[in-house]
Amino acid sequence: MSPTTVTELWASVISALGSIMLLWTLYPQYFPKELREFFNKYTSIIISYFNPYINISFSEASEDRFKRSDAYLTVETYLSTKAPKTAKRLKAELGKDSSKVVLSLDAHQTVADEFRGVKIWWEVKQEVKTSRSFYTPRQETTMSYMLTFHKRYRDLIIESYLEHVMKEGKEIGVRNRQRKLYTNCSNEKSPWNMMKRSMWSSIYFEHPAKFEKIGMDPETKQEIVDDLLTFSKSKDYYEKIGKPWKRGYLLYGPPGTGKSTMIAAIANLLEYDVYDLELTTVKDNTELRKFMIETTAKSIIVIEDIDCSLDLTGQRKKKTKKSSDDDDDENEIPMKGAKEEEKSNKVTLSGLLNVIDGLWSACGGERLIIFTTNYMEKLDPALIRKGRMDKYIKLSYCSFDAFKVLAKNYLDLEKHPMFDTIQRLIGETKIIPADVAENLMPKSSSDDADKCLSKLIQALEQAKEEATKKKDEDEKLEE
């Protein structure tokens, strides 16, 4: 092709484009609105008839104007693992409840995905609309994810792929989230804010406890870990047997044996949130159910010192009628504190049993319910029977195996000449792990391993003397 022919060809193309642009500018001016809408409508129908691809849009907007669409956020989370691999322009931000930077597609970027051999495309659409508010123009930007696929795969995409995206996106969100520690709070509305507040307040959960650092019998520890991991992978099994996906744990033993530390270690092992439920601040059974409804999956619901939280023990008191003397004493001022407590707290044993093991226990899945107590014998048998509390974990006095774990944690020691003496004394007396840890912890830069172990031996000998002395006094009283 000669240079003259190429030049003439380019001139024809430019002239044609110029004519098209001129007609396009004249189109909205000289064609009536009704004709334009008619033309656009049927043009879209004709184009879609010959277009073999289908689009599904996930808009950022939701019914609640102050909240982004859950479907949009789930898609964004799902694509956060695929976008960094191929996209040329990314958007970086902190994920929801996460300290990690999450990369997502920027506007007008496309990323490809594959599902069961089918190619799928995702594109971020950005639409700017102008609206008037009090005669002032205002621009609103709406984002959306556009899913494109061939029409022959319609059933596969709608019935399987979308379910895969939602499931995978939620799982990625759970893995990337920063876990939280919740406590129940009043749900009353503020005078200046009529919006309903959340039933729970929270802080980030940053407790460092781990099972390998807990001072207890290694076999018992491994048994607990295996039970927890089995539970976390048993969704299909619980569906098969027709039971809610939950499990109850009762931690019991003397004060200072590590019940709270055990809960933190469980949360870190399973990567669950923790809901610390303070029963004494719950008004009644209805409010208790509301608290339970607002807990999420992958969580631990903790009620510590259940024997002290409410009058839920086996020795429940019966209501008594007022005597005639009480009726006549009109001038006596009632006890304000007792009256307010009776009025404000009406949680019953049956109400508690219903939320942990009744119909309401099925609200949510993959949850642990943990009770702690120092005095197991005080609890009502109905509260701790098998099926409600599936596993009992006794946290008792420090054994020599538990001491070795603590010595490794605090002093980085696995062997020492003083270990034999400590083993003998631990076998002869009772000491809680908290006291052992306190003596092993260096208090100054001059405290070496020998000094810390010597302090522990002194504490063990003192505890042995006190136990012997108490035993002698008890024997004298019996005589």
Secondary structure, DSSP 8 states (H G I E B T S, - for coil): --HHHHHHHHHHHHHHHHHHHHHHHHHHHHS-HHHHHHHHHHHHHHHHHH--EEEEEEES--SSTTS--HHHHHHHHHHTTTHHHH-SSEEEEE-TT-SSEEEEE-TT-EEEEEETTEEEEEEEEEEEEEEEETTEEEEEEEEEEEEEEEGGGHHHIIIIIHHHHHHHHHHHHHHHS--EEEEE-----BTTB-S---SEEEEE------GGGS-S-HHHHHHHHHHHHHHHT-HHHHHHHT--SEEEEEEE-STTSSHHHHHHHHHHHHT-EEEE--GGG--SHHHHHHHHHT--SSEEEEE-SHHHHSS-BSS--------HHHHH-TT----HHHHHHHHH----HHHHHHHHHSGGGGSSSSEEEEEEES-GGGB-HHHHSTTTS-EEEE--S--HHHHHHHHHHHH--S--TTHHHHHHHHHHS---HHHHHHHHS--STT--HHHHHHHHHHHHHHHHHHHHHHHHHHHHHH-
